[in-house]
Amino acid sequence: MNLADYLRELDQPQAEGGNPLEAFADRAGTTTGYLRVHVIRARKPASLRYMRRLAQASEGKVSLIEVLRHYGVTAEELKVQAA
């Protein structure tokens, strides 16, 4: 699943007054504001460590490969790195 779409899907207030994006932010060790401004639009480069945390925080919904693609890493670059 696309990371930006997944985060936008989470960013919906629930009837109980909570926002699932807040729980995701806690799991990823970041804030909802940072996710909305910098991650969804991929405005700032991210470290591999941070990208791994984003993938892990999605609890299997977004793979590390999808997070890397979100940040502009191409399939060709991934193949070169693996070789």
Biopython code that builds the backbone (N, CA, C, O; Angstrom):
import numpy as np
from Bio.PDB.StructureBuilder import StructureBuilder

atoms = [
    (1, "MET", "N", (0.851, -1.179, 0.000)),
    (1, "MET", "CA", (0.000, 0.000, 0.000)),
    (1, "MET", "C", (0.893, 1.238, 0.000)),
    (1, "MET", "O", (1.960, 1.244, 0.614)),
    (2, "ASN", "N", (0.458, 2.255, -0.675)),
    (2, "ASN", "CA", (1.161, 3.519, -0.748)),
    (2, "ASN", "C", (1.169, 4.191, 0.632)),
    (2, "ASN", "O", (0.129, 4.284, 1.284)),
    (3, "LEU", "N", (2.346, 4.661, 1.077)),
    (3, "LEU", "CA", (2.482, 5.247, 2.411)),
    (3, "LEU", "C", (1.598, 6.481, 2.593)),
    (3, "LEU", "O", (0.904, 6.592, 3.604)),
    (4, "ALA", "N", (1.611, 7.391, 1.650)),
    (4, "ALA", "CA", (0.811, 8.619, 1.786)),
    (4, "ALA", "C", (-0.677, 8.295, 1.874)),
    (4, "ALA", "O", (-1.392, 8.875, 2.691)),
    (5, "ASP", "N", (-1.142, 7.375, 1.041)),
    (5, "ASP", "CA", (-2.557, 6.987, 1.087)),
    (5, "ASP", "C", (-2.901, 6.365, 2.432)),
    (5, "ASP", "O", (-3.948, 6.649, 3.013)),
    (6, "TYR", "N", (-2.007, 5.513, 2.919)),
    (6, "TYR", "CA", (-2.232, 4.864, 4.211)),
    (6, "TYR", "C", (-2.326, 5.904, 5.330)),
    (6, "TYR", "O", (-3.213, 5.816, 6.179)),
    (7, "LEU", "N", (-1.434, 6.871, 5.340)),
    (7, "LEU", "CA", (-1.456, 7.892, 6.389)),
    (7, "LEU", "C", (-2.694, 8.779, 6.281)),
    (7, "LEU", "O", (-3.281, 9.150, 7.298)),
    (8, "ARG", "N", (-3.091, 9.119, 5.070)),
    (8, "ARG", "CA", (-4.318, 9.916, 4.893)),
    (8, "ARG", "C", (-5.541, 9.135, 5.379)),
    (8, "ARG", "O", (-6.457, 9.702, 5.975)),
    (9, "GLU", "N", (-5.539, 7.839, 5.117)),
    (9, "GLU", "CA", (-6.630, 6.981, 5.575)),
    (9, "GLU", "C", (-6.699, 6.953, 7.102)),
    (9, "GLU", "O", (-7.785, 6.944, 7.682)),
    (10, "LEU", "N", (-5.542, 6.939, 7.740)),
    (10, "LEU", "CA", (-5.499, 6.933, 9.208)),
    (10, "LEU", "C", (-5.923, 8.265, 9.803)),
    (10, "LEU", "O", (-6.446, 8.310, 10.916)),
    (11, "ASP", "N", (-5.704, 9.343, 9.075)),
    (11, "ASP", "CA", (-5.922, 10.691, 9.604)),
    (11, "ASP", "C", (-7.397, 11.073, 9.573)),
    (11, "ASP", "O", (-7.784, 12.079, 8.978)),
    (12, "GLN", "N", (-8.210, 10.248, 10.227)),
    (12, "GLN", "CA", (-9.653, 10.476, 10.308)),
    (12, "GLN", "C", (-10.074, 10.380, 11.770)),
    (12, "GLN", "O", (-9.879, 9.340, 12.400)),
    (13, "PRO", "N", (-10.644, 11.440, 12.313)),
    (13, "PRO", "CA", (-11.117, 11.360, 13.700)),
    (13, "PRO", "C", (-12.146, 10.245, 13.870)),
    (13, "PRO", "O", (-13.001, 10.039, 13.009)),
    (14, "GLN", "N", (-12.054, 9.549, 14.961)),
    (14, "GLN", "CA", (-12.989, 8.470, 15.274)),
    (14, "GLN", "C", (-14.077, 8.987, 16.203)),
    (14, "GLN", "O", (-13.923, 10.037, 16.825)),
    (15, "ALA", "N", (-15.161, 8.256, 16.292)),
    (15, "ALA", "CA", (-16.282, 8.644, 17.152)),
    (15, "ALA", "C", (-15.854, 8.756, 18.609)),
    (15, "ALA", "O", (-16.407, 9.557, 19.362)),
    (16, "GLU", "N", (-14.863, 7.948, 19.011)),
    (16, "GLU", "CA", (-14.394, 7.982, 20.405)),
    (16, "GLU", "C", (-13.535, 9.211, 20.693)),
    (16, "GLU", "O", (-13.099, 9.415, 21.827)),
    (17, "GLY", "N", (-13.292, 10.029, 19.668)),
    (17, "GLY", "CA", (-12.513, 11.244, 19.869)),
    (17, "GLY", "C", (-11.042, 11.085, 19.549)),
    (17, "GLY", "O", (-10.305, 12.071, 19.572)),
    (18, "GLY", "N", (-10.591, 9.883, 19.254)),
    (18, "GLY", "CA", (-9.189, 9.661, 18.920)),
    (18, "GLY", "C", (-8.946, 9.735, 17.427)),
    (18, "GLY", "O", (-9.885, 9.794, 16.634)),
    (19, "ASN", "N", (-7.694, 9.732, 17.059)),
    (19, "ASN", "CA", (-7.302, 9.752, 15.660)),
    (19, "ASN", "C", (-6.276, 8.645, 15.472)),
    (19, "ASN", "O", (-5.233, 8.673, 16.125)),
    (20, "PRO", "N", (-6.534, 7.665, 14.599)),
    (20, "PRO", "CA", (-5.586, 6.568, 14.402)),
    (20, "PRO", "C", (-4.193, 7.034, 13.992)),
    (20, "PRO", "O", (-3.212, 6.329, 14.228)),
    (21, "LEU", "N", (-4.096, 8.214, 13.382)),
    (21, "LEU", "CA", (-2.781, 8.725, 13.004)),
    (21, "LEU", "C", (-1.929, 8.997, 14.241)),
    (21, "LEU", "O", (-0.707, 8.859, 14.194)),
    (22, "GLU", "N", (-2.564, 9.380, 15.343)),
    (22, "GLU", "CA", (-1.829, 9.618, 16.590)),
    (22, "GLU", "C", (-1.190, 8.328, 17.091)),
    (22, "GLU", "O", (-0.044, 8.336, 17.543)),
    (23, "ALA", "N", (-1.920, 7.230, 17.013)),
    (23, "ALA", "CA", (-1.371, 5.941, 17.442)),
    (23, "ALA", "C", (-0.209, 5.533, 16.539)),
    (23, "ALA", "O", (0.803, 5.022, 17.019)),
    (24, "PHE", "N", (-0.352, 5.758, 15.241)),
    (24, "PHE", "CA", (0.728, 5.455, 14.310)),
    (24, "PHE", "C", (1.953, 6.293, 14.644)),
    (24, "PHE", "O", (3.068, 5.773, 14.696)),
    (25, "ALA", "N", (1.753, 7.585, 14.871)),
    (25, "ALA", "CA", (2.864, 8.479, 15.202)),
    (25, "ALA", "C", (3.595, 7.998, 16.454)),
    (25, "ALA", "O", (4.825, 8.017, 16.501)),
    (26, "ASP", "N", (2.850, 7.573, 17.458)),
    (26, "ASP", "CA", (3.465, 7.045, 18.678)),
    (26, "ASP", "C", (4.309, 5.814, 18.373)),
    (26, "ASP", "O", (5.433, 5.694, 18.862)),
    (27, "ARG", "N", (3.777, 4.903, 17.569)),
    (27, "ARG", "CA", (4.531, 3.686, 17.218)),
    (27, "ARG", "C", (5.795, 4.023, 16.437)),
    (27, "ARG", "O", (6.818, 3.354, 16.586)),
    (28, "ALA", "N", (5.727, 5.058, 15.604)),
    (28, "ALA", "CA", (6.867, 5.443, 14.773)),
    (28, "ALA", "C", (7.831, 6.371, 15.499)),
    (28, "ALA", "O", (8.919, 6.647, 14.994)),
    (29, "GLY", "N", (7.449, 6.852, 16.667)),
    (29, "GLY", "CA", (8.321, 7.759, 17.413)),
    (29, "GLY", "C", (8.387, 9.149, 16.819)),
    (29, "GLY", "O", (9.446, 9.776, 16.799)),
    (30, "THR", "N", (7.246, 9.633, 16.331)),
    (30, "THR", "CA", (7.199, 10.952, 15.722)),
    (30, "THR", "C", (5.885, 11.628, 16.110)),
    (30, "THR", "O", (5.186, 11.157, 17.007)),
    (31, "THR", "N", (5.551, 12.718, 15.444)),
    (31, "THR", "CA", (4.316, 13.437, 15.751)),
    (31, "THR", "C", (3.394, 13.443, 14.533)),
    (31, "THR", "O", (3.838, 13.248, 13.402)),
    (32, "THR", "N", (2.112, 13.670, 14.780)),
    (32, "THR", "CA", (1.169, 13.752, 13.679)),
    (32, "THR", "C", (1.487, 14.943, 12.779)),
    (32, "THR", "O", (1.334, 14.860, 11.560)),
    (33, "GLY", "N", (1.921, 16.027, 13.363)),
    (33, "GLY", "CA", (2.281, 17.209, 12.578)),
    (33, "GLY", "C", (3.418, 16.923, 11.609)),
    (33, "GLY", "O", (3.374, 17.332, 10.449)),
    (34, "TYR", "N", (4.432, 16.222, 12.087)),
    (34, "TYR", "CA", (5.566, 15.884, 11.221)),
    (34, "TYR", "C", (5.103, 14.952, 10.108)),
    (34, "TYR", "O", (5.515, 15.105, 8.958)),
    (35, "LEU", "N", (4.255, 13.996, 10.439)),
    (35, "LEU", "CA", (3.742, 13.081, 9.417)),
    (35, "LEU", "C", (2.961, 13.845, 8.353)),
    (35, "LEU", "O", (3.142, 13.613, 7.158)),
    (36, "ARG", "N", (2.100, 14.749, 8.784)),
    (36, "ARG", "CA", (1.267, 15.494, 7.834)),
    (36, "ARG", "C", (2.089, 16.417, 6.944)),
    (36, "ARG", "O", (1.847, 16.495, 5.740)),
    (37, "VAL", "N", (3.048, 17.107, 7.521)),
    (37, "VAL", "CA", (3.800, 18.109, 6.771)),
    (37, "VAL", "C", (4.952, 17.511, 5.970)),
    (37, "VAL", "O", (5.142, 17.860, 4.805)),
    (38, "HIS", "N", (5.711, 16.624, 6.576)),
    (38, "HIS", "CA", (6.935, 16.162, 5.930)),
    (38, "HIS", "C", (6.857, 14.768, 5.327)),
    (38, "HIS", "O", (7.459, 14.522, 4.282)),
    (39, "VAL", "N", (6.144, 13.866, 5.945)),
    (39, "VAL", "CA", (6.136, 12.494, 5.448)),
    (39, "VAL", "C", (5.129, 12.315, 4.324)),
    (39, "VAL", "O", (5.488, 11.778, 3.276)),
    (40, "ILE", "N", (3.895, 12.739, 4.496)),
    (40, "ILE", "CA", (2.883, 12.527, 3.464)),
    (40, "ILE", "C", (3.335, 13.135, 2.136)),
    (40, "ILE", "O", (3.126, 12.539, 1.079)),
    (41, "ARG", "N", (3.934, 14.280, 2.181)),
    (41, "ARG", "CA", (4.386, 14.942, 0.955)),
    (41, "ARG", "C", (5.847, 14.626, 0.621)),
    (41, "ARG", "O", (6.354, 15.080, -0.405)),
    (42, "ALA", "N", (6.524, 13.859, 1.468)),
    (42, "ALA", "CA", (7.936, 13.484, 1.281)),
    (42, "ALA", "C", (8.795, 14.719, 0.984)),
    (42, "ALA", "O", (9.633, 14.700, 0.082)),
    (43, "ARG", "N", (8.578, 15.777, 1.744)),
    (43, "ARG", "CA", (9.304, 17.028, 1.520)),
    (43, "ARG", "C", (10.733, 16.987, 2.037)),
    (43, "ARG", "O", (11.609, 17.673, 1.509)),
    (44, "LYS", "N", (10.967, 16.194, 3.055)),
    (44, "LYS", "CA", (12.310, 16.114, 3.626)),
    (44, "LYS", "C", (12.828, 14.694, 3.438)),
    (44, "LYS", "O", (12.072, 13.732, 3.572)),
    (45, "PRO", "N", (14.104, 14.561, 3.131)),
    (45, "PRO", "CA", (14.652, 13.208, 3.044)),
    (45, "PRO", "C", (14.603, 12.546, 4.418)),
    (45, "PRO", "O", (14.625, 13.216, 5.450)),
    (46, "ALA", "N", (14.539, 11.242, 4.404)),
    (46, "ALA", "CA", (14.478, 10.504, 5.666)),
    (46, "ALA", "C", (15.619, 9.494, 5.710)),
    (46, "ALA", "O", (16.082, 9.004, 4.680)),
    (47, "SER", "N", (16.048, 9.203, 6.905)),
    (47, "SER", "CA", (17.085, 8.188, 7.066)),
    (47, "SER", "C", (16.468, 6.808, 6.872)),
    (47, "SER", "O", (15.259, 6.630, 7.018)),
    (48, "LEU", "N", (17.301, 5.851, 6.547)),
    (48, "LEU", "CA", (16.825, 4.480, 6.399)),
    (48, "LEU", "C", (16.230, 3.996, 7.714)),
    (48, "LEU", "O", (15.234, 3.272, 7.714)),
    (49, "ARG", "N", (16.821, 4.385, 8.819)),
    (49, "ARG", "CA", (16.321, 4.000, 10.138)),
    (49, "ARG", "C", (14.886, 4.507, 10.338)),
    (49, "ARG", "O", (14.022, 3.774, 10.820)),
    (50, "TYR", "N", (14.647, 5.760, 9.966)),
    (50, "TYR", "CA", (13.308, 6.345, 10.106)),
    (50, "TYR", "C", (12.323, 5.654, 9.155)),
    (50, "TYR", "O", (11.184, 5.378, 9.530)),
    (51, "MET", "N", (12.766, 5.377, 7.927)),
    (51, "MET", "CA", (11.892, 4.699, 6.975)),
    (51, "MET", "C", (11.519, 3.312, 7.492)),
    (51, "MET", "O", (10.382, 2.874, 7.323)),
    (52, "ARG", "N", (12.449, 2.631, 8.109)),
    (52, "ARG", "CA", (12.147, 1.322, 8.705)),
    (52, "ARG", "C", (11.100, 1.459, 9.807)),
    (52, "ARG", "O", (10.189, 0.638, 9.913)),
    (53, "ARG", "N", (11.236, 2.509, 10.631)),
    (53, "ARG", "CA", (10.253, 2.720, 11.704)),
    (53, "ARG", "C", (8.865, 2.974, 11.132)),
    (53, "ARG", "O", (7.870, 2.499, 11.679)),
    (54, "LEU", "N", (8.793, 3.725, 10.029)),
    (54, "LEU", "CA", (7.493, 3.978, 9.394)),
    (54, "LEU", "C", (6.874, 2.669, 8.910)),
    (54, "LEU", "O", (5.686, 2.423, 9.119)),
    (55, "ALA", "N", (7.675, 1.843, 8.270)),
    (55, "ALA", "CA", (7.160, 0.556, 7.782)),
    (55, "ALA", "C", (6.717, -0.312, 8.954)),
    (55, "ALA", "O", (5.648, -0.920, 8.892)),
    (56, "GLN", "N", (7.499, -0.385, 10.003)),
    (56, "GLN", "CA", (7.152, -1.205, 11.164)),
    (56, "GLN", "C", (5.903, -0.679, 11.854)),
    (56, "GLN", "O", (5.067, -1.460, 12.307)),
    (57, "ALA", "N", (5.773, 0.639, 11.937)),
    (57, "ALA", "CA", (4.616, 1.239, 12.607)),
    (57, "ALA", "C", (3.320, 0.960, 11.860)),
    (57, "ALA", "O", (2.241, 1.014, 12.451)),
    (58, "SER", "N", (3.413, 0.664, 10.570)),
    (58, "SER", "CA", (2.208, 0.365, 9.792)),
    (58, "SER", "C", (1.677, -1.031, 10.080)),
    (58, "SER", "O", (0.600, -1.400, 9.611)),
    (59, "GLU", "N", (2.425, -1.800, 10.844)),
    (59, "GLU", "CA", (2.023, -3.152, 11.253)),
    (59, "GLU", "C", (1.666, -4.025, 10.049)),
    (59, "GLU", "O", (0.641, -4.706, 10.036)),
    (60, "GLY", "N", (2.540, -3.985, 9.037)),
    (60, "GLY", "CA", (2.382, -4.838, 7.870)),
    (60, "GLY", "C", (1.551, -4.268, 6.737)),
    (60, "GLY", "O", (1.427, -4.908, 5.693)),
    (61, "LYS", "N", (0.983, -3.098, 6.907)),
    (61, "LYS", "CA", (0.132, -2.523, 5.855)),
    (61, "LYS", "C", (0.958, -1.841, 4.760)),
    (61, "LYS", "O", (0.529, -1.780, 3.607)),
    (62, "VAL", "N", (2.145, -1.327, 5.117)),
    (62, "VAL", "CA", (3.031, -0.678, 4.155)),
    (62, "VAL", "C", (4.405, -1.329, 4.305)),
    (62, "VAL", "O", (4.979, -1.347, 5.394)),
    (63, "SER", "N", (4.918, -1.859, 3.209)),
    (63, "SER", "CA", (6.221, -2.524, 3.263)),
    (63, "SER", "C", (7.358, -1.501, 3.236)),
    (63, "SER", "O", (7.164, -0.343, 2.864)),
    (64, "LEU", "N", (8.524, -1.947, 3.629)),
    (64, "LEU", "CA", (9.697, -1.078, 3.561)),
    (64, "LEU", "C", (9.948, -0.647, 2.123)),
    (64, "LEU", "O", (10.335, 0.495, 1.878)),
    (65, "ILE", "N", (9.732, -1.548, 1.171)),
    (65, "ILE", "CA", (9.913, -1.204, -0.245)),
    (65, "ILE", "C", (8.976, -0.063, -0.632)),
    (65, "ILE", "O", (9.385, 0.853, -1.345)),
    (66, "GLU", "N", (7.732, -0.106, -0.174)),
    (66, "GLU", "CA", (6.782, 0.973, -0.471)),
    (66, "GLU", "C", (7.222, 2.288, 0.172)),
    (66, "GLU", "O", (7.073, 3.351, -0.430)),
    (67, "VAL", "N", (7.758, 2.223, 1.377)),
    (67, "VAL", "CA", (8.250, 3.444, 2.030)),
    (67, "VAL", "C", (9.426, 4.007, 1.243)),
    (67, "VAL", "O", (9.507, 5.216, 1.028)),
    (68, "LEU", "N", (10.332, 3.145, 0.816)),
    (68, "LEU", "CA", (11.477, 3.598, 0.011)),
    (68, "LEU", "C", (10.989, 4.251, -1.283)),
    (68, "LEU", "O", (11.500, 5.300, -1.677)),
    (69, "ARG", "N", (10.022, 3.650, -1.935)),
    (69, "ARG", "CA", (9.467, 4.236, -3.163)),
    (69, "ARG", "C", (8.834, 5.593, -2.882)),
    (69, "ARG", "O", (8.962, 6.525, -3.677)),
    (70, "HIS", "N", (8.151, 5.697, -1.748)),
    (70, "HIS", "CA", (7.531, 6.964, -1.357)),
    (70, "HIS", "C", (8.573, 8.084, -1.304)),
    (70, "HIS", "O", (8.299, 9.226, -1.670)),
    (71, "TYR", "N", (9.762, 7.732, -0.843)),
    (71, "TYR", "CA", (10.839, 8.711, -0.746)),
    (71, "TYR", "C", (11.676, 8.808, -2.015)),
    (71, "TYR", "O", (12.729, 9.446, -2.018)),
    (72, "GLY", "N", (11.212, 8.178, -3.094)),
    (72, "GLY", "CA", (11.864, 8.360, -4.385)),
    (72, "GLY", "C", (12.943, 7.362, -4.741)),
    (72, "GLY", "O", (13.634, 7.551, -5.742)),
    (73, "VAL", "N", (13.114, 6.317, -3.970)),
    (73, "VAL", "CA", (14.086, 5.292, -4.319)),
    (73, "VAL", "C", (13.460, 4.441, -5.425)),
    (73, "VAL", "O", (12.366, 3.903, -5.259)),
    (74, "THR", "N", (14.148, 4.327, -6.530)),
    (74, "THR", "CA", (13.608, 3.606, -7.670)),
    (74, "THR", "C", (13.921, 2.112, -7.573)),
    (74, "THR", "O", (14.809, 1.691, -6.832)),
    (75, "ALA", "N", (13.175, 1.334, -8.334)),
    (75, "ALA", "CA", (13.393, -0.118, -8.383)),
    (75, "ALA", "C", (14.803, -0.419, -8.877)),
    (75, "ALA", "O", (15.444, -1.353, -8.396)),
    (76, "GLU", "N", (15.286, 0.367, -9.834)),
    (76, "GLU", "CA", (16.641, 0.157, -10.348)),
    (76, "GLU", "C", (17.683, 0.391, -9.263)),
    (76, "GLU", "O", (18.666, -0.344, -9.175)),
    (77, "GLU", "N", (17.474, 1.405, -8.445)),
    (77, "GLU", "CA", (18.414, 1.668, -7.352)),
    (77, "GLU", "C", (18.396, 0.526, -6.338)),
    (77, "GLU", "O", (19.438, 0.156, -5.796)),
    (78, "LEU", "N", (17.227, -0.024, -6.086)),
    (78, "LEU", "CA", (17.138, -1.139, -5.147)),
    (78, "LEU", "C", (17.864, -2.360, -5.680)),
    (78, "LEU", "O", (18.510, -3.078, -4.917)),
    (79, "LYS", "N", (17.768, -2.603, -6.969)),
    (79, "LYS", "CA", (18.460, -3.739, -7.575)),
    (79, "LYS", "C", (19.973, -3.554, -7.504)),
    (79, "LYS", "O", (20.703, -4.511, -7.244)),
    (80, "VAL", "N", (20.443, -2.338, -7.731)),
    (80, "VAL", "CA", (21.877, -2.054, -7.674)),
    (80, "VAL", "C", (22.384, -2.258, -6.265)),
    (80, "VAL", "O", (23.466, -2.814, -6.074)),
    (81, "GLN", "N", (21.628, -1.820, -5.275)),
    (81, "GLN", "CA", (22.035, -1.953, -3.885)),
    (81, "GLN", "C", (22.093, -3.418, -3.456)),
    (81, "GLN", "O", (22.947, -3.803, -2.656)),
    (82, "ALA", "N", (21.190, -4.226, -3.985)),
    (82, "ALA", "CA", (21.133, -5.626, -3.589)),
    (82, "ALA", "C", (22.248, -6.440, -4.240)),
    (82, "ALA", "O", (22.632, -7.486, -3.716)),
    (83, "ALA", "N", (22.760, -5.987, -5.352)),
    (83, "ALA", "CA", (23.777, -6.757, -6.080)),
    (83, "ALA", "C", (25.126, -6.726, -5.434)),
    (83, "ALA", "O", (26.069, -7.332, -5.943)),
]
sb = StructureBuilder()
sb.init_structure("model")
sb.init_model(0)
sb.init_chain("A")
sb.init_seg("    ")
for serial, (resi, resn, name, xyz) in enumerate(atoms, 1):
    if name == "N":
        sb.init_residue(resn, " ", resi, " ")
    sb.init_atom(name, np.array(xyz, "f"), 0.0, 1.0, " ", f" {name:<3s}", serial, name[0])
structure = sb.get_structure()
